[in-house]
Amino acid sequence: MQINRRGLVIGGAALAAIGVSPHDAAATAADKAAVESSLLTAVSVTNRPPVHMNIADRMARYAVPGASVAVMRNGRLAWSGAYGVRRAGGAPVTPSTVFQAASLSKPLTALAALRLADAGVVELEGDVNARLHNWRLPFAAKVPPQPITLSQLLSHTAGVSVEGFPGFKSDEKRPTLRAILDGAPEAKTPRIEVSEEPGPPRYSGGGYMVIEQLIEDLTRTNFTSHMKRSVLDLIGMQSSTFEPIPPPQLAADIASGHSWHGRLHDEDWLIYPQHAAASLWSTATDLALFLRALVAIYRGAPGALVKRKATRDMQSYIDSIMGLALETEHAVQDGQPITHSGWNTGYRSFIIVFPNTGDGVAVLTNADRGNDLAMEIVRAAARVYGWPTFAPILMEAATLSDQTFDAIAGIYDFPEAGIAVVLTREQDRLRLTAPRGHSILQPVRDQWPKTVTLYCIEDAQPAIVQANKGAIELLLWGMTGRRRAT
């Protein structure tokens, strides 16, 4: 794999011009190198030698051709890095390469909605059906009609249906906003409605499509134009767009999407007409500017895009990390971060910002397994900068006997999912090979011939192998697989 590294965003002459000492520049360069060379898995084994992993090796491990990273310190862009290639075998990623940011569309949409609330155009706690002009949010038969608020839609607590959305190939008919809301056949998703009693968190891309319709009705303009004028331009996100097909000036430096195994998708990338939920194209440095805007809001800085009163009116994550939490005091007092991830076919993204310190990071990748890579980069940054979260889970390894390895290795069928996975021994661990790639399972508790408890070191997914009435079963992903007879 070809890996290219672009240096600090601010060059030496510019650093001198803004009063940054050579020592500070050297320290920032050292931090960048430390993050790039010390990626961390979700599980760290305490009784084994530490493993130092660099970003190039981990990109190869997860079949991620390209990635872009931007790190913030105290509310300012500290450094950025561009790694790998825009498409397998193609040109290198640059700091200006745009990626599909997927569900990172949602927090930017939330910011646009909060700005309208801040301006008195809409009430956060008012009934959205009273403000929608061209469509009304319907209710499933089992849910009694009741006021649904913008605050509930933003925080995914409105009970609205449709978790996520599919992309479309270039030759497919793309649905209009109304078709998506109504669940027309070309939308490929059901009608958007209040399908569950509001209150408990339930991630809903459908809820953000309702917000898109609300914004269009309130502003009397199309959503993508409003987002450009009200959010992107004001933040300075000049390399970002909510247009599902990027304009020529961005399309010239675009990252193509890749599969779980790193293969280029048939059409390079799919088209997402669900603007508020999934259509954002962006760069890591542009997303860092968005994080900076959030920090300014939390700090009540002059010129912040939303006044702190509006942010206090928002509930926090409602015991989740869904949506955009702008409940200022909790995050500032407890030192907790705002996070959000994005998943589109062929792309994974992640942002984190600590409002109280102004530290944060944005990661964009162009492959289906990019989330594992992004989280390893975030953990590395957390260790380098001393952030209070995202440390690996510490576990002590269990040593299995040869007989136990022989007993639990094999092929396991999961009829519920229609798949089979393979467990094979890899030194003192087990390799789990599944249709979407392989993972490494670390034994942490040996109670064989009853059970063996394992954890996936990449994402901390637990697994248990158990003997049950003469059969050997693998409990994984909330399902039970049975070992084939040998």
N, C-alpha and C positions, 0 to 999 in steps of 0.2 A: 504494500500500500504506500502510495506517495503521500507524504505529509509535508505541508508547507506551513511555516509559522510567520505571521506578520507581527512586527514589533509593537511597541507601545503606540497608542493612538496619538499621543502628543510627542512630537520629536524634540530633540535637544534644544534647538533655537527657540521653539515655542515655549518650552519649559522655562528657559531663562527669561523670556519676555513676560511671563506671568508670575515670576518670582519663585519658581520651584528649584530648589538647590540640586546640584548634581548628586548629593547624598540621597535626597528623597527619590530622585529618578532611579538611582542604583537600587535602593530598597524596593521600589515598585517592581523593577525588573527581576529582582531576586524573588519577590513574592510570586510573580507570574511563573517563573521557572519552578518554584516549589509546588504550585498548584498543578502544573503540567506533568510533574514527575512523581506525584504522590497520590494518585487516585485511590479511593477506598471503596471496598465492597460494603454491603449492608451489614454483614456479619464479620467480626474480627475474632480470630481464635487466640485465646490468651496463652495457651500452652504450646504454641507453635511459633517458629521464627516469623517476624513480620515480613510481609511481601510488599515491595515498592513497585508500583505500576505506573507507567507513563501513558499519556493520552493516545499516542500512536498505537501502542500494543492493545489498549482497550478498545479502540475503534476497530481494529482487526478482529478482536475477540467477539464483538457484537455485530460484526458485518455492517458497520456504519461508514459509508464512504466519506461524508463530510460533516463538519460541525463548526459552529461559531459561538464564541463566548465573550461576554462583556462583564466586567466586575466594577462595582461601585464601592467607594469608601467615603464615608461622611457626606453622602449626597452628591458626590462628584464621580465622574467616570475616571477610574484609575488605570485600567488597561483593557485591551481586547485581544483576542486571538482568533485566527482563522486556520482551520485544519482540514487536511484531506482535499477531496475533489468534489465538484458540483454534481457530477454524475460519474458512475463507474468508468474508469479509463479516460476521463475527460479533464477539463481545465480545473485549476485549483480554486478552492474557496478563497474569497477575499473578504475584508471587513464590510464591503458593500454588497455581498451576495445576499439575495433575499430568499427566505424559506417560508413555507406555509407555517404560520404560527398557530393554526387550528383554534382550540378553545381559548387561547389568549385573546381572541376577539371579545370574549365576554367581559373581562375587567375593563377594557377600553370602552365597551358599550355602557357598562355601569357608570363609568366616569361621565360619559355624555348625558346619561339620565340624571345623575346627581347635579350636573351643571344646570339642567332645566329646572330641577327642584330648587336649586340655590337661587335661580332667577325668578322664582315664583310662578313658573309656567305650569307646574304640576305638583301635586301633593304626594309625598312619599307614602303617606298612610291613607290616601284616598282610594276609592274604588276605581280601578282602571277602566271598567266597563262604562263608567260615566264620562270618560275622556276619550274613548275610542270612537272614531267617527264612521269608519267604513267596514267595521267588523266587530263582533262581540265574542268575548271568550266564553265558550259553552261549558256546561257541566255534565259529567257522566250521570247516568240515572241514579247511581247509588250515593251521589254527593249532593246535598241540598244546596241550592243557589245561595250565595253569600258574597259580601264584598271581598274582592281579591286586590291586594295593594301592590304598588310598585316595589315597596320594600320587600314584600314576600317574593315577588318575581326575581328580584336581584339576588336574594339570599337562598334561592332554591327551596323555599318553604311554602310555596303556594299550592303544592299537590298537582302541578301541571305535568302532563304526559310528555312522552318522547324524550328519551335521555340524550340520544345523539343522532347524527345525520349521515347519510351516505354521500359520497362524491359522485360526479357524473363525468362520463367520457365526452369527448368533444362532439361526437355524432349523436349524442342522446338529447332528447328534448329536456330542457331545464325548466323547472317549475317557477312560477312567479311566487311572490310572497303570499298572495292570497291562496294559491294552490297548496303551498306548504301548510298554511294555517288550517285549511279545510281538509287536508289529507287526500288531495286529488291523486289519481293513479300515477301521474308523472312525478309526484313528490317522492314516491317510494317509502313513505312513512305515514302512520295513521293520523287522523285528525288530532289537532292540538286542543286539549280540553283539560279542565280540572277533573282528574280521574281518581284522586285520592283526597281524603280530608286534609285541608291545609294544617301546617304546624310542623310535623317532623321533616327534617331535611331529606330531600329527594332530588338528586341532580337532574336538571331539566334543561336541555338545549331548547326545548319547546317554549319554555318560559321566556327565554331571551328572544325568540321570534315574536312573541307577543310584545316585548319591549320595542323591538324594531318597528312593528306596526304603530305602536304608541308614539314613538319619536317621529315617524313620518306624518302621522295625523296632527301632532302638536306643532310641528315646524313647517308643515306643508311643503316639504322637499323630500327628495329621495334619500334614503339612509346613508348611502356611501358618500354623497356630497356633504351631508350634514357632519358625518364623522371626520371628513377631511378638514372642513372649516372649523368645527367646534373642538376637535381634539388633536388630530394629527398635526395640523399646521401650527397650532398654538404651542404644542410641545416641541416642535421642531423635528418631527418624525418624517423627514423628507424622502426616506427610502421605504415608506410603508404605504399600503393601500388596502381598502376593504373591497376593491373591485375583484371579483373572482378570477378574472383573467387580467394579469398585471399589464399596465401600459408599457409601450416599447422601451422607455428609458429604464424600467426596472427589469423587464424580461430579458434584457441583454446579459444580465448577471444573476441568473436564477438557479437555485439548487433543485435538481430533480429528485423525485421520491423513489425509494428503494424498499424492497420486501424484507421480511424477517431474515432472509438469508443473503441480503445485500444485492439482490438482482434488481436491475432497473425495471420500474413498472412500465407497462405497455405504452402508455401515453406520457411518460415522464411525470405527470402529475394530474390529479383529478380536479374537477371544477366544483366548488362548493358555493351554491347560490344562497345558502343560509347565512347571510352576512353577519348578523349580530352574534351568531353562535360559532361560526367556523371559518369565515372567508379571509381573515387577515393574512397578508403577506408582510414580512418585516425582516429587519436585521437585528442582531444582538445589540448593537450600539443604539439603535432606535429604541429598543425595548428598555435599555438602561435609562434613556431619557424619560420614558414613561415612569420608571421606578423613581427617578429623581422628582418628577411631578408629584407622585404620591407622597414622598418625604416632605415636600414643600407644603402639601395639604395638611399632613399630620402636625407639622411644626407651626402652622398658621402663618407661614411666610408671606410677606407682601407680594401681591400678584399671583398667589396660589389659585389654581383653577377652580377650586371649590372652597368656600368658607368653612371654618371648623364647625359652625352651628349645623350645617347640613350633614357633615360627617357624623356628628353626635346623634343625629336622628336615625342613622342607620344602625340596625342591630349587627352584632358581630357574626362570626361564622355559624352561630346556632349549633354549637358542638360539632362543627365540621370545618373543613378547609375549602368549602365550596363557594363559588362566586367571589365577589369582591367585598371584603369586610372593611368598612371604614368607620368602625366604632373605635375612636381614637384612644380613649383613656386606657382601655384594657391592653391594647398592644404596647403602648408607651410604658405603662407602669410595669407590666410583666416581662417586657423585653422579647415578646414573641413576634415572629415574622408573619408577613403576608406571603402566601404562596399560591401559585396556580400552575397547572400543567396543561398541555395541549396535545391532542392525539388526532391526527388525520391520517388517512392511508398514505404510508410512505414518509411520514414526518412525526417527530416528537419534539416537544419544547417544554421549557420549565423556567419560571421566574420566582425569585424570592427577594424580599426586602425587609430589613429591620427598621421600622419607623423611628425608633428611639436613637439609633446610631447612624442611620443613612447608609448602612452597608447593604449590599445585595449583589445578585448575579443573574444574568440571563443566559440561557443555553438554547441553541437551536440545532437540530440534527435532521438529516435527510434519509432516515431509515426507520423501519417499524420497531426495531429494538433500541432505538436511540434513547428511550427513557432510562434504561439501565446505565448507559454511558453518562447521561445528564446528571443522574443522581450521584454517580461516583465523582464527577467534577464538583458538584455542590459540596459533597463531604470533604473533598480535598480543600476547597476554599474555606469551609467551616473550621477545619483544623489549622490552616495557615493563619486565619484571622481571629481565631478564638471565639467563634460564634457559639452561643449556648445550645444550639440544636444541631441535628443532623450528624451526630457522632455515630459511628458503627455500634451495633449491638455486640457486647462482649460475651463470648461463650467459651466454655472449656470443651475441648474435643474429647470424644470418647474413642477408645481404641477397640475396634472390632476384631474378633478372631477370624482366621481364614475360613473356618467352618460357617461363621455367621455371614461373611461376605458371600460364600457359595450359596447359602440358604436363601438370601434375599435378592440376589442378582437375578435378572431375567426379564421377560416381556410381560407387561401388565396391560390388560384390556380394560378400557373404560367405556362400556356400552352406552352409557348416558350421553357421552360426547361423541361417540363413534370414532374414537382414536385409540391408539396403543402407544405406550411409552416403554423405553428400555432402560433398565438400571444395569450399569456395568461398573466394575471396580476400577478405580483410578488411584493407585497408591493407597493412602489411608482414607480415601473418600469414595463417593459414588458419583458417577456421571449419569444424569438424567437426560436422555435424548427423546425429544418430543417433536411433533410436526413443525413447531415454530423455532426449533433450535435446541441447543443443549444448555444445561445448567449443572453446577457442581453442588452436591449435597454433602454437608458436613455432619457426620454422626456426633450427637451430643449426649445421648443417653442409651446405654445398652442394657436391655432387660430381656434379651433373647434367651429362650425360645418363645417369649411372649410378644415383646415389642422392641423396636428400635426407633428412636426419635431422631429426626434429621432436620436440618435447616438449609435452605438454599442460600449460599453465601452471597449471591448477587442481589437478591431482593428480600431476604429473610422470610421467604415463604416456608411455613412448617410442613413437614411430611412425617407420616408414621407408617412403618411396615409392621404388620401384626399377623400373628397366626390365629386363624379363626375356623374352628371345626374342620381341621384338616387342610384348609386352604391358606394361602399366603396372600394378604391384601395390602394394597398401598392406598393410604388415605392422603389425598392431595387435591388442592383447588376446590375443596368442598365436595369432592366426589370420592368414590371408592372403586379402585381398580383391582382386578384379580389376576394373580400370576398364572401364566400358562403352564400347564404340566410339561415337564421336560422328558 
